[in-house]
Amino acid sequence: MQRLYPQPVVAVPEPEQARWLAEAYRYPGEAVAGRPWVRACMVSGLDGAAAWQGRSGGLSGAADAQVLAVQRALADVVLVGAGTARSEGYGPADVHPELGAARIAAGQEPAPAIAVVSARLELDPGSDLFARPAASPGARTLVITARQAPTAARRALERVAEVVVAGEEQVDPPAAVRALAARGWYRILSEGGPQLLGRIWAAGLLDELCLTVSPLITAGDASRILRGPGPGAADRTPMALASVLTADGFLFTRYTRATCA
């Protein structure tokens, strides 16, 4: 792993990489002080594709998995859409082998909770996400849904997870973030998919984007990393480049909103 920007450094030895990455991706102070900070982690191929054969994991690699593991190890909660949770085979987050103790020392659970966003509750209560034990009781899977979600599906999921209502017909991103903050989860890592991330951005909640650029060209009709209508046809969000790392041909970029830089 090597940093290209700012202040380029020589490659970091393998035994030191986890802690070095943890410092590189450390959340800002306001996230610890009680202001939710929404960080998105996404991957894209060189041609802009956000998935290959229906999975973002098809664009990933060992270095990308390492960066994602560290980002999870820093977060209080991982926010993910139901479609991504299904296609990527989500389960409870694991305890990072090198950073778990630091989490406990910082007052966090051994691993982050998983919060799944689903208005229609098309989730299998018997899947790993709910059936496999979490790293600790505080890291139990949370389901964020809308008030008009199917009653039977909601009752089935309430047997295996905490279900939170945030919105009427659709999940309202600001209400969802408030629900997470109410549990003391201020360091929020959104892992997509594109539709959820598009709604987070449209609501003005995206503080930081960590975009992995994979050294692959796949073509096809895969989605972009954000999908859906924006807040306005002429609206754009200026982002400030915070850092660029590289390993195995991947680029790991980190951008913050210009007002947050």
C-alpha positions as CSV (number, residue, x, y, z in Angstrom):
1,M,0.0,0.0,0.0
2,Q,1.4,3.4,-0.9
3,R,0.1,7.0,-0.5
4,L,0.2,9.2,-3.6
5,Y,-1.5,12.3,-2.2
6,P,-1.0,14.2,0.0
7,Q,2.7,13.8,0.8
8,P,3.6,10.7,-1.2
9,V,5.3,8.0,0.9
10,V,7.0,4.7,0.1
11,A,5.1,1.5,0.4
12,V,3.9,0.6,3.9
13,P,5.0,-2.9,5.1
14,E,2.2,-5.5,5.4
15,P,2.4,-5.7,9.3
16,E,1.8,-2.0,9.6
17,Q,-0.9,-1.5,7.0
18,A,-4.0,-1.9,9.1
19,R,-3.1,0.7,11.6
20,W,-1.7,3.0,8.9
21,L,-5.0,2.7,7.0
22,A,-6.9,3.3,10.2
23,E,-5.2,6.6,10.6
24,A,-5.7,7.5,7.0
25,Y,-9.4,6.9,7.2
26,R,-9.9,8.2,10.7
27,Y,-13.3,9.9,11.2
28,P,-13.3,13.7,11.9
29,G,-13.7,14.9,15.4
30,E,-17.2,16.1,15.0
31,A,-18.4,12.5,14.3
32,V,-17.1,11.5,17.7
33,A,-18.6,14.6,19.4
34,G,-22.1,13.8,18.3
35,R,-22.5,15.0,14.8
36,P,-23.3,12.2,12.4
37,W,-20.8,11.8,9.6
38,V,-21.9,9.8,6.5
39,R,-19.1,8.2,4.6
40,A,-19.8,6.2,1.5
41,C,-17.5,3.4,0.2
42,M,-18.0,2.4,-3.4
43,V,-16.0,0.7,-6.2
44,S,-16.0,1.5,-9.9
45,G,-14.3,0.1,-12.9
46,L,-12.3,2.2,-15.3
47,D,-15.3,2.6,-17.5
48,G,-17.6,3.7,-14.7
49,A,-19.3,0.4,-14.0
50,A,-20.3,0.0,-10.4
51,A,-20.7,-3.8,-10.7
52,W,-19.7,-6.8,-12.7
53,Q,-22.1,-9.7,-13.2
54,G,-24.5,-8.0,-10.8
55,R,-22.0,-7.7,-7.9
56,S,-19.7,-4.9,-6.8
57,G,-17.4,-7.7,-5.5
58,G,-16.6,-8.6,-9.1
59,L,-14.6,-5.3,-9.3
60,S,-12.8,-5.8,-6.0
61,G,-9.5,-7.4,-5.0
62,A,-7.4,-8.2,-2.0
63,A,-6.3,-4.6,-1.5
64,D,-9.8,-3.3,-1.8
65,A,-11.1,-5.8,0.7
66,Q,-8.4,-4.7,3.1
67,V,-9.4,-1.1,2.8
68,L,-13.0,-1.9,3.2
69,A,-12.3,-4.0,6.3
70,V,-10.5,-1.1,7.9
71,Q,-13.3,1.3,7.0
72,R,-15.8,-1.0,8.7
73,A,-13.5,-1.3,11.7
74,L,-13.8,2.4,12.2
75,A,-17.5,2.8,11.7
76,D,-20.3,2.5,14.3
77,V,-22.7,1.2,11.8
78,V,-22.7,0.0,8.1
79,L,-25.7,1.3,6.2
80,V,-26.7,-0.8,3.2
81,G,-29.7,-1.2,0.8
82,A,-31.7,-4.4,0.8
83,G,-30.7,-5.2,-2.9
84,T,-27.0,-4.9,-2.1
85,A,-27.4,-7.0,1.0
86,R,-29.0,-9.7,-1.0
87,S,-26.7,-9.7,-4.0
88,E,-23.5,-9.5,-2.0
89,G,-24.6,-12.1,0.6
90,Y,-24.3,-9.8,3.6
91,G,-24.0,-11.2,7.1
92,P,-23.1,-9.5,10.5
93,A,-19.8,-7.6,10.4
94,D,-16.7,-9.5,11.7
95,V,-14.3,-8.2,14.3
96,H,-11.2,-6.8,12.7
97,P,-8.2,-9.0,13.9
98,E,-5.9,-6.0,14.4
99,L,-8.3,-3.2,15.2
100,G,-11.0,-4.8,17.4
101,A,-9.2,-3.9,20.6
102,A,-8.9,-0.3,19.6
103,R,-12.7,-0.2,19.0
104,I,-13.4,-1.5,22.5
105,A,-10.9,1.0,24.0
106,A,-12.8,3.8,22.1
107,G,-16.1,2.7,23.6
108,Q,-17.4,1.1,20.4
109,E,-18.8,-2.4,20.0
110,P,-16.3,-5.1,18.9
111,A,-17.7,-4.8,15.3
112,P,-20.1,-2.4,13.7
113,A,-23.8,-3.0,13.4
114,I,-25.4,-3.6,10.0
115,A,-28.4,-1.4,9.2
116,V,-30.4,-2.6,6.2
117,V,-32.7,-0.1,4.4
118,S,-35.8,-1.7,2.8
119,A,-39.2,-0.1,2.2
120,R,-40.8,-3.3,1.0
121,L,-39.0,-5.7,3.5
122,E,-38.0,-8.2,0.8
123,L,-35.5,-9.8,3.2
124,D,-35.2,-13.4,4.3
125,P,-35.3,-13.7,8.1
126,G,-33.4,-17.0,7.7
127,S,-30.4,-15.5,5.9
128,D,-27.0,-15.1,7.4
129,L,-27.7,-11.4,8.0
130,F,-30.2,-12.4,10.7
131,A,-29.5,-16.0,11.6
132,R,-25.7,-15.8,12.1
133,P,-24.8,-14.4,15.6
134,A,-23.4,-10.8,15.6
135,A,-20.1,-10.1,17.2
136,S,-21.9,-8.6,20.2
137,P,-25.5,-7.9,21.2
138,G,-25.0,-4.2,20.4
139,A,-24.1,-5.1,16.8
140,R,-27.4,-6.9,16.1
141,T,-28.8,-6.2,12.6
142,L,-31.1,-3.3,12.4
143,V,-33.8,-2.9,9.6
144,I,-34.9,0.5,8.6
145,T,-38.2,0.6,6.8
146,A,-41.3,2.7,6.0
147,R,-44.6,2.8,7.8
148,Q,-46.4,1.3,4.9
149,A,-44.2,-1.8,4.6
150,P,-46.0,-5.1,4.5
151,T,-47.3,-6.0,8.0
152,A,-46.5,-9.7,7.7
153,A,-43.0,-9.2,6.6
154,R,-42.4,-6.7,9.3
155,R,-43.6,-9.1,12.0
156,A,-41.4,-11.8,10.7
157,L,-38.3,-9.6,10.8
158,E,-39.1,-8.2,14.2
159,R,-38.5,-11.8,15.5
160,V,-34.9,-11.7,14.4
161,A,-33.9,-8.0,14.2
162,E,-34.8,-4.6,15.5
163,V,-37.1,-2.8,13.0
164,V,-37.2,1.0,12.9
165,V,-39.7,3.1,10.9
166,A,-38.2,6.1,9.2
167,G,-40.6,7.5,6.6
168,E,-44.1,6.8,5.3
169,E,-44.1,5.1,1.8
170,Q,-40.3,5.2,1.4
171,V,-37.4,5.3,3.8
172,D,-36.5,9.0,4.5
173,P,-32.7,9.3,4.6
174,P,-32.6,12.1,7.2
175,A,-35.0,10.2,9.5
176,A,-32.8,7.1,9.0
177,V,-29.7,9.0,10.0
178,R,-31.4,10.5,13.0
179,A,-32.4,7.0,14.1
180,L,-28.8,5.8,13.9
181,A,-27.6,8.8,15.8
182,A,-30.2,8.3,18.5
183,R,-28.4,5.0,19.2
184,G,-25.0,6.7,19.4
185,W,-24.0,5.6,16.0
186,Y,-22.4,8.8,14.5
187,R,-19.7,7.2,12.3
188,I,-21.9,5.9,9.5
189,L,-20.5,3.9,6.6
190,S,-22.8,3.6,3.6
191,E,-21.9,0.7,1.3
192,G,-24.6,1.4,-1.2
193,G,-26.0,0.3,-3.5
194,P,-26.3,3.1,-6.1
195,Q,-30.0,3.8,-5.4
196,L,-29.6,4.3,-1.6
197,L,-26.4,6.3,-2.1
198,G,-28.2,8.5,-4.7
199,R,-31.0,9.2,-2.1
200,I,-28.4,10.0,0.6
201,W,-26.7,12.4,-1.7
202,A,-30.0,14.0,-2.8
203,A,-30.9,14.6,0.8
204,G,-27.6,16.5,1.4
205,L,-26.3,13.9,3.8
206,L,-23.2,12.7,2.0
207,D,-20.1,14.1,3.9
208,E,-17.4,11.9,2.3
209,L,-17.0,9.5,-0.6
210,C,-14.3,6.9,-0.6
211,L,-14.2,5.6,-4.2
212,T,-12.1,2.7,-5.2
213,V,-11.1,2.8,-8.9
214,S,-10.6,-0.8,-10.0
215,P,-8.1,-1.5,-12.8
216,L,-10.8,-3.3,-14.9
217,I,-12.8,-2.4,-18.0
218,T,-16.1,-4.4,-18.1
219,A,-18.4,-2.3,-20.5
220,G,-22.0,-3.6,-20.4
221,D,-24.9,-1.7,-18.8
222,A,-24.0,-1.7,-15.1
223,S,-25.2,1.2,-13.0
224,R,-23.1,4.2,-11.9
225,I,-22.2,4.4,-8.2
226,L,-25.1,6.8,-7.7
227,R,-28.5,6.3,-9.3
228,G,-31.8,8.2,-9.2
229,P,-32.9,11.8,-9.5
230,G,-30.7,14.5,-8.0
231,P,-31.9,17.4,-5.9
232,G,-32.2,19.5,-9.1
233,A,-31.2,19.4,-12.7
234,A,-28.6,22.0,-12.3
235,D,-27.3,21.0,-8.9
236,R,-23.9,19.6,-8.4
237,T,-21.9,18.9,-5.2
238,P,-18.3,20.2,-5.2
239,M,-16.0,17.7,-3.6
240,A,-12.4,18.2,-2.3
241,L,-9.8,15.6,-2.8
242,A,-8.5,14.4,0.6
243,S,-6.2,11.5,-0.2
244,V,-5.2,8.9,-2.8
245,L,-3.7,5.6,-2.0
246,T,-2.7,2.8,-4.4
247,A,-2.0,-0.9,-4.3
248,D,-2.2,-3.7,-6.9
249,G,-3.2,-1.3,-9.6
250,F,-6.2,0.0,-7.6
251,L,-6.7,3.7,-6.7
252,F,-8.3,4.4,-3.4
253,T,-9.6,8.0,-3.5
254,R,-11.2,9.9,-0.7
255,Y,-13.2,13.0,-1.2
256,T,-15.1,15.2,1.3
257,R,-17.7,17.9,0.5
258,A,-15.9,21.1,-0.2
259,T,-17.6,22.7,2.8
260,C,-16.3,19.8,5.0
261,A,-12.7,19.9,3.7
